[in-house]
């Protein structure tokens, strides 16, 4: 017998439309995997349909689950700061996650992030595919291992391919970098500053690539 109903995860079925609003509305009813049962709501991507850059993270966290918007917590604020320093206007990029529901486990009164598994990622992938199909970004920035492996497969390693312009079946041009939450987990301020600067450098590379004709 399966341990829980994650064994029954099945791919989502976004509507065949060019409207982000319609796909977002459909995603709010998604039950393709069990994560919807404990999440407050679906956290779909946001940003202009004409965005040349799409930023893809792992999944919404506690702040995002409550707000219903991606990257509004501490990692999102750090990402916004890095985007600004790299010369990128967040309002002009499309921001989303590979998984649209918050996966968590209780720790006292807190809800602690838990990494989504391959079934949950596969079940949610059609939503990301729909976003890429509709927005048609010139460049996708995969932030962190989950986002990168969603795009390139489970053997992909950000540490080996970071900052390189790559191609994939999902999007013709992809750049992999770290997730901004990893900057918050650095052991000391010197490490955080060093990793932050590298993150900004990756974002500048993304901006240059997306600006090329």
VEXDREN-598295 format. One record per residue (C-alpha): x negated, y negated, z negated; residue in three letters. Coordinates in steps of 0.5 Angstrom, whole numbers, padded with zeros to 4 digits, always signed. Each point is the difference from the previous one (the first is absolute). Example, Ala and Ser with C-alpha at 12.3 -4.5 7.8 and 13.67 -1.06 7.14 Angstrom:
<atoms>
-0025+0009-0016Ala/-0002-0007+0002Ser/
</atoms>
This chain:
<atoms>
+0000+0000+0000Unk/-0003-0007+0001Unk/-0002-0004-0006Unk/+0005-0006+0002Unk/+0003-0002+0006Unk/-0006-0003+0004Unk/+0000+0006+0003Unk/+0006-0002+0004Unk/-0003-0007+0002Unk/+0002-0001+0008Unk/-0002-0005+0004Unk/+0004-0007+0000Unk/+0004-0002+0006Unk/+0000-0007+0002Unk/+0005-0003+0005Unk/-0002-0001+0007Unk/+0000-0007+0000Unk/-0005-0006+0001Unk/+0003-0004-0006Unk/-0004+0000-0006Unk/+0006-0002-0004Unk/+0004+0007+0002Unk/-0006+0004-0002Unk/-0001-0003-0007Unk/+0008+0001-0001Unk/-0001+0007+0002Unk/-0006+0001-0004Unk/+0004-0002-0007Unk/+0004+0006+0001Unk/-0006+0005+0001Unk/+0000+0007-0004Unk/-0005+0003+0005Unk/-0004+0002-0007Unk/+0002+0000-0007Unk/-0004-0006-0002Unk/+0006-0004+0001Unk/+0003+0003-0006Unk/-0004-0004-0005Unk/-0002-0006+0004Unk/+0004-0006-0001Unk/+0001-0002+0008Unk/-0004+0001+0006Unk/-0005-0005+0001Unk/+0000-0001+0008Unk/-0006-0004+0003Unk/+0001-0008+0001Unk/-0003-0005+0005Unk/+0002-0003+0007Unk/+0001+0005+0006Unk/-0005-0004+0004Unk/-0006+0002-0005Unk/-0006+0001+0003Unk/-0003+0004-0006Unk/+0004+0005-0004Unk/-0003+0002-0007Unk/+0002+0007-0003Unk/-0001+0002-0007Unk/+0001+0006-0004Unk/+0007-0001-0003Unk/+0004-0005-0004Unk/-0002-0001-0008Unk/+0004-0002-0006Unk/+0000-0007+0002Unk/+0002+0002+0007Unk/+0005+0005-0002Unk/+0004-0005-0004Unk/-0001-0006+0005Unk/+0002+0004+0006Unk/-0006-0003+0004Unk/-0007+0002+0002Unk/-0006-0002-0004Unk/+0003-0005-0005Unk/-0004+0003-0006Unk/-0007-0001-0002Unk/-0003+0003+0006Unk/+0004-0004+0004Unk/-0002-0006-0003Unk/-0007+0002+0001Unk/+0001+0002+0007Unk/+0003-0007+0002Unk/-0006-0004-0003Unk/-0004+0005+0004Unk/+0004-0002+0006Unk/+0000-0007-0001Unk/-0008+0000+0000Unk/+0000+0004+0006Unk/+0004-0005+0004Unk/+0006+0004+0000Unk/+0007-0003-0001Unk/+0004+0006-0004Unk/+0007-0003+0003Unk/-0003+0001+0007Unk/-0002+0008-0001Unk/+0005+0006-0001Unk/-0001+0003-0007Unk/+0002+0007-0002Unk/-0002+0007-0003Unk/+0000+0007+0003Unk/+0005+0002-0006Unk/+0006-0004-0001Unk/+0002+0003-0007Unk/-0004-0001-0007Unk/-0003+0006-0002Unk/-0001+0000-0008Unk/-0001+0004-0006Unk/+0002-0003-0007Unk/-0006-0002-0005Unk/+0004-0003-0006Unk/+0004-0005+0002Unk/-0004-0001+0007Unk/+0001+0003+0007Unk/-0007+0002+0002Unk/-0001+0001+0008Unk/-0001+0007+0002Unk/-0003+0001+0007Unk/+0005+0003+0005Unk/-0001+0007+0003Unk/-0001+0002+0007Unk/+0008+0002+0000Unk/+0002-0007-0002Unk/-0005-0004+0005Unk/+0003+0005+0006Unk/+0007-0001-0002Unk/-0001-0008+0000Unk/-0004-0001+0006Unk/+0005-0001+0005Unk/+0002-0006-0004Unk/-0007-0003+0001Unk/+0000+0003+0008Unk/+0006-0004+0001Unk/-0003-0007-0003Unk/-0006+0001+0004Unk/+0005+0002+0006Unk/+0004-0007-0001Unk/-0006-0005-0002Unk/-0005+0003+0005Unk/-0006-0003-0004Unk/-0006-0001+0003Unk/-0004+0003-0006Unk/+0002+0004-0006Unk/-0004-0001-0006Unk/+0001+0007-0004Unk/-0002-0002-0007Unk/-0002+0006-0004Unk/-0001+0007+0001Unk/+0008+0002+0000Unk/+0001-0005+0005Unk/-0006+0002+0004Unk/+0002+0007+0000Unk/+0007-0001+0002Unk/-0003-0003+0006Unk/-0006+0004+0002Unk/+0001+0007-0004Unk/-0002+0003-0007Unk/-0007+0001+0002Unk/-0001-0008+0001Unk/-0005-0003-0005Unk/+0001-0008-0001Unk/-0007+0000-0003Unk/-0003+0003+0007Unk/+0004-0004+0005Unk/+0001-0007-0004Unk/+0000-0006+0004Unk/+0000+0003+0007Unk/+0005-0001+0005Unk/+0003+0007+0002Unk/+0006+0002+0004Unk/+0005+0005-0002Unk/+0007+0003+0003Unk/+0004-0004-0005Unk/-0004-0007+0002Unk/-0005-0001+0005Unk/-0004-0004-0004Unk/-0001+0001-0008Unk/-0005-0002-0005Unk/-0001+0003-0006Unk/-0002-0003-0007Unk/+0002+0001-0007Unk/+0006-0001-0004Unk/+0000-0007-0004Unk/+0002+0004-0006Unk/-0007+0003+0000Unk/-0003-0007-0001Unk/+0004+0000-0007Unk/-0003+0007-0002Unk/-0007-0002+0001Unk/-0004+0001-0007Unk/-0003-0007+0000Unk/+0001-0007+0002Unk/-0007+0000+0005Unk/+0003+0007+0003Unk/+0007-0004+0001Unk/-0003-0006+0003Unk/-0005+0004+0005Unk/+0006+0005+0002Unk/+0005-0006+0001Unk/-0005-0003+0005Unk/-0001+0006+0004Unk/+0008+0000+0000Unk/+0000-0007+0003Unk/-0005+0002+0005Unk/+0004+0005+0002Unk/+0006-0004+0001Unk/-0004-0005+0004Unk/-0002+0005+0005Unk/+0008+0002+0000Unk/+0001-0007+0002Unk/-0005-0001+0005Unk/+0002+0007+0003Unk/+0008-0002+0000Unk/-0002-0007+0004Unk/-0004+0004+0005Unk/+0004+0000+0007Unk/
</atoms>
